[in-house]
Amino acid sequence: MNAAKKPGQVLDSANNSGFSFGRRRFGQLAIASALGGTTLWSGAGRGAAKIHENTPGLKITVQVGSDPSDEDLQFVNQLGAQYVSIWVGGQQATSENFVRLRQKVEGAGLKVWNIGNSSVHNMPEVTLNLPERDKKIEEYKAYLRNLGKTGIYYTTYAHMANGIWSTENELTRGGAVSRAFDLGKPAKGQWQGKVYTGRLSHGRVYSKEEIWENYTYFIKAVTPVAEEEGIRIGIHPDDPPVPELGGVPRCIFSSFGGYQRALEIANSPNVGLCLCCGTWLEGGNLMGKGVVETIRYFGPKHKIFKIHFRNVNAPLPHFVETFVDGGYMDMYKIMKALREVNYDGALIPDHLPQMAGDRRAGTAYAIAYMKALLERANAEVAA
């Protein structure tokens, strides 16, 4: 495992390890300073990549709607969080709208961690090499450039062709309604209003080789733009991480080894993990390594960009999403591991059970619990 980056170090293009810079690097770092907190990295066969440096410390972040109200932002302030995460649709993914949203959020004394674009997330055209693949890739590139223009330096991507699959909702603690998945029951995938069912969601069985080739084509096309703009792309695990759904293999982002290979293919400091703890816990032993091991491996390599902090009651073949303190994982172990590797990205509660019909209650409960865990981890790591 590589050591954590020390002050005055940049990332080496060959192995992403820290190394002390000399005279030739001084000019690059001077340019980086002028760019407003970016570090330059020379990728093999590419120009210098930009990485926008995060401020120190974990950023507890709240997901809000596509156009948060003043009351929504007041709620985030009352929780004591400092960052928000926003998702918009394709027609809203313009630089003008991103600037408007950023100004609105900052006007409330908060910061935007990312603005996701649901129309270039879980793209079957890309994952399965369907007609209009290149058109969707160009749309993704334009989206990255719009983020760069707005001064937003992170986005999440998922390489799932047929969405997030679930079975009927089940009840968790206190009768709270929650998402579930049971391999023994009929399931369906959903994304952006589309529903995928049956043995073959796209008419045939796809090979693992095809999925890997299509990922490689995509990531090689978009990474140069991410590097030009200084944007990190965090790739979300397949949810659920089963070997195949609807004839489509989930063979890349469903295991530790798959992530290793995928990041080697990308070969860029701008491509890393959106580590969804809940999805990793869904997979259990299928993931190859546990969540804490994964953090301790990828964290010091600066490859974890965003954390979805959530829990489930059991791993596959049947899981129910739970309250953060109600699943089979002791979430403090995750929080402490993040502190130990000096993680400085976003920490977001996700897929929350519905609490007594109040859409904000689950968020308030999760954020309060996360803040308590972080306070404890800060104290223990400092000691």
Residue, then its C-alpha position, 0 to 999 in steps of 0.5 A: m500500500n502506498a503511503a498517504k500523500k505528504p504536504g509538498q507532494v504530487l501524484d506520480s503518473a506511474n504508480n500514484s505514489g507520493f514523491s518530492f518535487g524538484r525544480r521541474r515541478f516548481g513551475q507546474l505547481a506555480i501554475a496550479s496555484a494560479l488555477g485556484g487550488t489545483t494540482l497538476w499530474s502528467g498522465a501517460g500519453r496525455g497532457a497535464a491533468k488538473i486536480h482541484e485540492n479539497t479543503p481538509g476534513l470530511k464534508i458531511t453533506v445533505q442531498v437536496g432536490s433539483d431546485p432546493s427551496d429556502e426552507d430546504l437550505q435552512f434545514v441543512n443549516q439547522l443540521g449543522a452541515q455545510y455542503v449539499s448534493i443536487w441531482v438534475g435532469g438533462q434539460q437542467a444540466t446547463s452551466e447557467n442553471f449550475v451557476r444559479l444553483r451554486q449562487k442560491v446555495e452559497g447565498a444561504g451560507l452553504k457549499v455545493w459538493n456536486i450537481g449530478n445529471s441523471s441523463v448521463h448516469n446509468m446509460p444503457e447506450v454506453t454500457l451496452n454499446l447501443p445506437e447513440r453511444d457517441k452522442k451520450i458520451e458527447e453529452y457527458k463531456a459537455y456536462l463535465r465542461n459545464l461543471g468546470k465552468t461553474g467551479i464544481y469539481y466532483t461528479t458521480y457516474a454509474h455503469m449500470a445498463n438497466g438501473i437499480w433493481s429491487t423487489e417489493n418494499e419491506l419494513t425495517r425498524g418501527g415499521a419504516v418502509s424501506r427498499a429491499f431485494d430478494l433473489g428469490k422474488p421477481a425483481k425489476g430495475q428502474w432509472q429515470g422513469k424506465v422500468y426493466t423486467g424479465r430475464l433479458s432487459h435488452g433482448r439478449v445476453y451480454s458478455k463480460e468482455e463486452i461490458w469491459e470493452n464498453y467501459t474502456y471506450f467510455i472512460k478513455a473518451v471522457t477522462p481527458v475532459a475531466e483532467e482538463e477541468g480538474i473534476r473527479i469522477g467517482i464511480h458508484p458500485d452496481d446496485p445490487p452487486v449480483p453477477e447478472l441482472g436482465g442478461v447484463p453482467r455486473c462484472i466491473f463495479s461489483s467487486f474490489g478486484g473489478y474496481q482495481r482493474a477499472l481504475e488501472i484502465a482509467n490511469s488517471p488521478n481524476v477517476g476513483l470511487c463513489l464508495c456506497c457503503g450500503t451497496w458494498l454491504e449488500g454484496g458481502n463476501l461477493m465484493g472480495k474485500g470488506v468496506v473497511e479493507t477497501i477504505r484502507y486500500f484506496g484511501p491512501k491512494h487518494k481514490i475515494f471521492k465520495i461516501h454513501f453512508r448507509n447500512v443494510n440488515a444482511p448481505l445477499p441473497h436478501f437484504v433490506e435497507t435500514f437506519v444507519d444504526g440498524g444494520y449488520m455493520d458497525m458504522y463507526k468502524i467505517m467512520k474511524a477508517l475514513r478518519e485514519v486515511n485522512y479522507d477529505g471528500a463528501l459523506i452523504p446519507d442515502h436510501l433512507p427509510q421513511m420515518a413516520g411520513d416525514r421526508r426530513a426526519g430520516t435525514a435529520y436522524a442520519i446526519a445527527y448519528m453521523k456527526a456523533l460518530l465523526e466527533r468520536a472518531n476525531a477524538e480517538v484518532a487525535a489521541 
